[in-house]
Amino acid sequence: MALRVVVGNGVGKVAGSIDESASFAPLVGSGVKDIDWQGVTSINSYGVRAFLDFAATWSQGQMRFHRCPAVLVDAFVLVPALLGPEASTAEIVSLEVPYDCVKCDVDFPVLLDRDELEIQGARLNFPAQTCSICGSPAEASEDAQNYIDLASLGAFGRKAVTAR
Ligand SMILES: [Zn+2]
């Protein structure tokens, strides 16, 4: 599915695959700082390049990213430059965090506000959730600990006290 970028009410909504055909043109020069990424389904290496070109156009202050799907948050961990220059790292306001239910052997995404993440030294604490199938307590996937790198950049609003 080609990337769809819609701007309305000061918010940019992005959906689909960020790949070689991706264009962020509707957002460039729009002055929009709030972007809702929830509909993004994938990003590949070509998409990363297109995203970096887009990030190079951010001149008017800090961007705010809303409802970032795990595929995108994982890309931010691998390529922190996607969040823009370190001096004005984009804020990740909300994100989908993968949770595991050990009992059902399923994982499911939970949309969390960044204020629900607790930065504790070099660890992130995620709020307890309940498996929607069996009702057992479910924990954030161990992979989500990689998000500490984003906390170190200040992407969650407060910096983790950890050095890379
Ligand atoms: Zn379960």
Residues whose N, C-alpha, C, O or C-beta is under 5 A from the ligand:
A	BS01	ZN	C101 K103 C104 C131 I133 C134 G135 S136
